[in-house]
Amino acid sequence: METVISEVNPSAAAKKSAWKQIRTRMWRDRYLYLLLLPGLLYFIVYRYLPMLGISLAFKEYSPFRGFAESPWVGFANFARIFESPEVIQVIWNTLTISFLQIGFAFPAPIILAIMLNEVANPLLKRGLQSIVYMPHFLSWVVVVGIVTIFFRNEGLINDVLRELFGLQQTIPFLTEPDYFRAFLVLEVIWKEAGWGTIIFLAALAGVNPALYEAAVMDGAGRFRQIWHITLPAIRSTIIIMLIIRLGDVLEVGFEQVFLQLNAFNMHIGNTLDTFVYYKGIQQSDYSFSTAVGVFKGLVGLVLVMAANKLSKRFGEQGVY
C-alpha cells in the first residue's frame, strides 16, 4: 500500500514519513520536552499573548467599549508621535541618555574584565569578582536611595565639601538638571559593570596562552598584549553585545529614571518609558501610549538588523 501511495503522490509519502520521524523523536525525548514546557509556557503567556494588545495602537480605545467595540483609527496614533513637540523632546531625551550609556557604560565591563583577567592570584581574582558582582543584585530603589542619602543637600558629600573646602552653599546635586544624566550613567556603571564582565571573562578564557608567550618573546609589554591579542580575541563578543544593546537604544530603564524625576529635571529626564507611564496609566491615553511602545520596538528592531548587517559586512559573525 505504501508503495502505491509513493508512486501516486511521492510528496505525500515524504510528508507522512517526515511527520512519523518527528513523532518518534518527540516520544523518545519526551522528558526533555517536558523540561522545556515551563519555559515555553512563560514566553507564550508573558511574551506572545500580550502582543495581541498591539491592536490598541490602531484604535481609539475606550475601557467602556472594550477591545472589540473600540473604533479603528488606523495610523492616527502614530501620526501623533511626530506631530507632538512633547514626544519629540522625549525621544531626544531618551536617545541622549541611551547613547551616553553606550559611550560610557558599555565599555566599562570590557575594561573591568580585562583588569580582572590581569590579576594573577586566583583567590584575589575571585574575591574581586564577587565584590563587583554584588551591586547587580540591588534593586534600583535601593541604589537610588543610596545616591539620595549621599548627595542630598544635607548628605555626606555636601558635608565633606563644606569641611574640606569651606563651601558656604550646598550643591543641589539632585535638583540641578546638569547633574541628572551624569548620575544615570554613573549609577549604571556602578550597578551593572561587574555583572557585565561575566560574558567578557568567559571570552577571555578562550584566548590561547601561547599567544601571550609569543608576544613576551617578541618584547611586547602588557598594554601591547592587551591591544594586539586580548581585544582582537574578544572583538566578536564585543560586537554581538553592542548589537544587542542597540536593540534597546530606546530603553534606558524605567525604574531608575522614574525614581529620580522631579519638577527640576523633568524637561531633560522624561524618557519614552516614563512618558508611556504618564500617558497610559495616569492620563488613560492607552492607544497613544501603546503606539509609542510599538514605535520604540520597531526602532530597536531596525537598529539590530542594520547593525547585524554592518557587522557581517566587516567580516564578523553578527547575531544571526
N, C-alpha and C positions, 0 to 999 in steps of 0.2 A: 504493500500500500504506500509506504514512504517513497519507494522508487517511482511509482506512478505520479505522486504529488510533485516530486522533484523534477520529473520530466515535463509535467504540465506547467508548473509555476516554480521555477528554481528560487526566485526571490522569497516566496512564501516559506519554502522549506528552510532557507537560510535564516529567516527571521525566527522561525519556530525553534531551530537549533540554537540560535543565539539566546533566546529567552530561556530555553532549558538550561543552558550553561549558567546564565545569571541566577536562576532559581537554585541551581545546585551549589553555586559559590555562596549565595546568601544563607542557605541552610547549613552549609559547612562552617561558615564564620558567624553563625547566629549570635554567639555570645559576644563577639566583638561589636556587632551592630547594636546589641543591647546596651553595651557600654557607651556607644555613640549616641543613643537615643536621648539622654538628658540634655546634652549639648545641642543636639538638633532641635529639640523642643524649645530650648531657650531662644535660639535665633528665630524660630518661627513665631513664637509668641511675642517676643520683645523687640524684634528687628523687622520682620517682614509684615506681620499683621498690622502694626502701626502705620505702615506705608500707605494703607488704604485711606488714612486721614489726609493724604496729599490732595485729595479731591477738594478739600476746603479752600485751597488756593485758587480754585477756579469757580468758586461760588460766593454768594453773599450770604454767609452762614448766619443763621439765627437759631439759638438754642430752643426756641419755642416751636420752630418748624421742623427741626431735626435735619439729618443728613439728606434724606430723600426729598423733602419738600423745599429745601432752600434753593433759591433760583441760581441758575448758572450765569456767570458774568464773563466767561472766557478768560482773557489775559488782562482784564482791567486791574486786578490787584497787582500784577507785575508791572503794569504801566505806572502805578502809583509810586513804585520804588524809585523810579528815575525822575518822577515829577516832584517828589518831596525833597526840599532842601535839607530837612532834618535827617532823612535816610542817607543822603549823600555825605553829610557830615559824619554820620555813624559809621558808614563804610570806610571813610577816610581814617577815622579813629581806629577802627579795627585793623586796617592794613598797616597803619603806622606802628601800633603795638606789636602786631604779628611779625613784621619784618625786623623790628628791634629785637624780638626774642630769637628770631632766626639768626640774626647777625651776632648776637652776644651769648644767648643761652644755648643755642645749638652747638657751637664749638666747645663749650665748657666740658661736657662729658668726654669728648675726644682728648682734650688736653689733660684732664684728670686721669683718664685711663692710661695715657702714655706715662704720666708721672708715677702712677701706681705700678706700672709694668717695669719701671726702672728700679723699684725697691727690691734689693737683693734678699733681704731677710724675710723668709716666708711667714714667720709669726707676726712680724711687724706689718707686713703687707695685708694679711688677713684682718688684723686689728684695725688698720686704716680703712679697709673696705667696709667693715662693719660700722664704723663711725660715720662714713659719708653716705651709707645707705639709710641710716635711721631717719633723717628728715622726710624721706619719701612717705613714711608711714604716718606722718602727722597730717591731719585734715587741714584744709585751708582756713577753717575757723580758728584753729589753734595757731597757725602761722601768722595770720593777720592779727590775732590777739597779742602775740609776742611782739610784733612790729609796733602795734599801737602802744603797748606798755613802754617800749624803749624810746619811741620817737614822738610821743605826745608832748605838749608844752611843759608839763611837769615831769616828764620822763627822764630816764637815766642819761640819754645823750645830751639833752639840753643842760642837765645838771653838771655833767662833765665839762661841757663847753664853757659854762659860767665859771667853774672852778679853775680850769686851766688857762682860759684866755680872757677871763673877766668880761664876758659878754653881758651887756645890760638888758638886752631884749632877747626873748626866746625866738628860736627859728621855727616857724609853723610848718614842719615837715608834712603833716597830714592834711593840711588845708591849702597849701601852696600848690597850684596846678603844675608848676615846673618840676616838682619832685615826683609827681604821680607815676609817670611812665618809667622813671628810673627805679622806683620801688617795685613795680610789677616785674621788671626784668631781673632785678637782683633777687627777688623772692623766688622766682622760678629757678634761677641758677642754684640758690642755696638748697631748695627743696628737691629738685629733680636731677641735678648734675650727677650726684653719686649713684642714683639708680640707673641713669643712662649709661654708666660705664660698663654695665654687665655685658651688653652686646659687643662693645668695642674690646673689652678684655678677652672675650671669647674669640674674637677675630685675631687678636694679637697672639693668642695661644697657638694659633696655627702657623705662625711665621717660623720658617726654618732657622734654627740657631746657627747653622753653618754659614748663613749669610752674614751674620754679625761677626763671626770668627774671621771670615774672609775680609770684611771691612776693617777689622782691627789690624790684620796683617798688612793691609794697604795704608795704614796710618790714619784711618778715619776716627775722629772723636765721637763722643756721644751724640752731639747735636747733628753731626753729619750722618750718623747711623739712623737717627730718627727721621731725618729729612729724605734720605735716599733709600731706606729699607722699610722702616716702620710705617710711615704714611702711605707709600705706594702699596704696601701689603694690605692695608685696610681701606684702600680707596673705594673699592666696590661697595663695601659695607657702608661707608660714609654716604655714598651717592644714593643707595637704596633708602637709608634713613632720611636723607634730605627730601627724596621724592615723597615718602610717606608724610613727612612734615608739611610739605607744600599742599598736600590734600586737606590739611587742617588750617590753611592760611587764614581763613575767616573764623577760626575757632581759637579764641585766646583765653578761655577759661571763665565760665560764668561766675562761679563762687568767688574766686579771687578778686575779680573786678567789682562784683556786686557789693562785697563786704567793705570795699574801700571808697565807694562812690559817695559823694556828698555834694552839697549845693555849690561848692567852690570849684570842683574838678569835673562836674557833670558834662561840661561842654567838650572836654577832651577825653573823658573816660567812658562815655556811654558807647558801648560796642553793640554789635548785632545781637549777641546773646542777651544782654540786658535790655536792649530795645524790644526784642521779641517778648521778653517777660513783661515789660511795662505795657506794651500794646496789647498783647494777647491775654494776659492774666488780669492786670489792673484795669485796663480800659475795655476789655472784652471784644477787641477787634481781632477775632480769631482768624478770619480769612486773610487779612493783610499780613498778620504775623506768620501764618503758615506759608504765604508766598515768599516772605523774606527768608524763612528757613529753607525752602526749596531752592531759592536763588543761591543761598550760601552753599548748599550741597552741590549744585551744578558747577559753580565756580571751582570748588575743590576737585571735582571730577575732571574738569578740563585741564586744570593745572597739573594733576597727576599724570594724565595721558600725555600732555605736552612735555613734561619733564622726563617721563619714561622714554618717549621717542627721542628726545635730545640726548639722553644718556646713551642710548643704543647707537646713535649716530657718531658718538665719540668712542665707541668700542667697548662700552660697559654692558653689563647684563641687563640692568633695569629690574623692575619689579615683576613684569610678566613678558 
